[in-house]
Amino acid sequence: MTGKSVIATAAALALASWTAAAAAQELVLGANVGGASGVEGGDPGGGEMRFRRARSRVVGQLELRIDDDKKNGMGLVVFAEVEPAASIGGSVRYLRWLSTGTYLFAGVTGVGAPRTLFGGELGAQFHVSMGDTVGLFVEPSFAALPLGTDLPQDHLLVWGLLTLGIHANL
């Protein structure tokens, strides 16, 4: 009985140590801080689209993906429009990496205060490495915002933005 107990205990310990050594999924994180501006357009009620400079904004982003599937991820973005009027907003994005430093994204975006705007966005982000963990990024994007209380005469508003900043692998 004692020999069988020792063998069973040894087998249980071997099995437990083998499963503990198995690789677990880990989050791969990245973060961006930058500034953006561009153009915005909408129909102010006369039947034709008019464009003007978009509000300048400060942007922060967190990129999340797992090490088992580094091609797909999620992005969480917060931004503060700082001039000519102040507002805050954000985006939730699906990220699809094409290479180590390039991905495409699609998501929902919006401004939540002081008035609302909501819609969809598409874009790309390109990283220029300056070492193992830090680099620069460039992000052109396009958004169409059909919903909210800050629409020109209840018509669609569009943004064409260019964001520049610093990227870090966390």
Number of C-alpha atoms within 10 A of each C-alpha: 6 7 8 9 10 11 12 12 12 12 12 12 12 12 12 11 11 10 10 10 9 8 8 9 11 10 15 16 17 17 18 20 20 19 17 20 18 18 16 20 19 22 18 16 11 8 9 9 15 12 13 11 13 19 20 21 21 18 20 18 19 18 20 19 20 15 14 13 10 16 15 17 20 19 20 16 19 18 22 20 20 13 11 10 10 13 18 18 19 19 20 19 22 18 23 18 16 12 10 11 13 17 20 17 20 21 18 17 22 23 22 15 13 12 12 16 20 23 19 18 22 18 19 17 18 18 19 14 16 12 8 8 11 18 17 17 21 19 19 16 19 18 22 22 22 15 16 19 13 17 20 14 13 15 18 19 26 23 22 19 21 16 20 20 18 19 25 20 14 12
